[in-house]
Amino acid sequence: MLDQPFDDADGSMSFAPSAEQEELRLAVRRFLADKSPPAEVRRLMASVAGYDPVVWRQMADQLGLQALAIPEEHGGAGFGFFELVVVLEEMGAALLCAPFFASAVLGAHALLTSADEEAKARWLPGIASGQTIATLALIEDSGRWELGAVELRARRASGPGGWVLDGHKSFVLDGHVATLVLVVARTEDGLGLFAVEDDAPGLACTPLLTMDQTRKQARLEFSATPAQPVGAPGGAAYGITKTLELAAVALAAEQVGGAQRCLDSSVEHAKTRVQFGRPIGSFQAIKHKCADLLCEVESARSAAYYAGRAAAEDSEELPVAAHLAKSYCSEAYFHAAAENVQIHGGIGFTWEHDAHLYLKRAKSSELLFGDPASHRELLARHLGL
């Protein structure tokens, strides 16, 4: 179990959000209900940028969401990772179109898990304020998330930073709007993390056409592109591995939010859709589908919350909890999204209905940071199997 249990007043262990965290949830839910309704999601997913800069600023200025998990000494709000879990659950439910995951999760934690205090002081305040949009560029055309699959090279050179990058990165979340790209590259000493700003010479960006247009991705080309090392060149493997574990937890929370929205939609339709003179929810087949989904969603939420607490406490159980949560929540979300389409019948297959948006997000999230099978394999390794 976690090194420091989370106890309720009666002494029982609990991983549920506190009263203050629930207040944060409600504030974010109200904000997203106003700023990310289905019509706005559809408008933004069809745009080139894929997000609204005005709403992005409001997220920072009114709610301080980008600063939430960044320490105060680096311009952040100084809350923990579990607050981020609560926020991402609501964002997943609303299908928020914004570079929040790329910047506040991937970019921020790639810096936070490094030992480079100068890099943290330089870039984290901008990420916290929302002025900097950061992302992590790791995988390449192979689509593999393993660190051993990195082929992009970093080599020493004269000039700013003392390093240049040659190669490409693909499927970079919000890479087309990022002003700071943290690139994982291979050096003669191992894997390194390098910072590249969007105006760097030799950097070319191509937006990708993906199945899930609510989360934009891009392919980045580096040609003798000047880069600033973050930490010791060749010593980034540990920090990147931990960043990916934290990202898996964050994505699991987002998946829970999406799965809950699919369950709610299914139940509401089952209550109101009448066939043969009675609501379809009264039929055993539909009733059992909804009951099964409820069990899966609640189990997924428990896994995500436990992993969120492990992340917040920097527990040694984080790797196990992260792989467990990502594997289970991925399958639970996709099942909930697919069943939502089925329960809605013919209308669930139409472009006008929102069910397909959640199905596409569920499928893309299932593969992001590795599919469920790969996380079960990693989980088995951590358990010594």
Helices and strands as residue ranges (DSSP letters): H 19-35, H 38-45, H 53-58, I 59-63, G 72-74, H 81-94, H 100-100, I 101-107, H 108-112, H 117-129, E 134-137, G 147-149, E 153-156, G 160-162, E 163-173, E 180-187, E 190-197, E 203-207, E 217-230, H 237-272, E 274-275, E 278-279, G 280-282, H 284-312, H 318-344, G 345-349, H 355-367, H 372-382
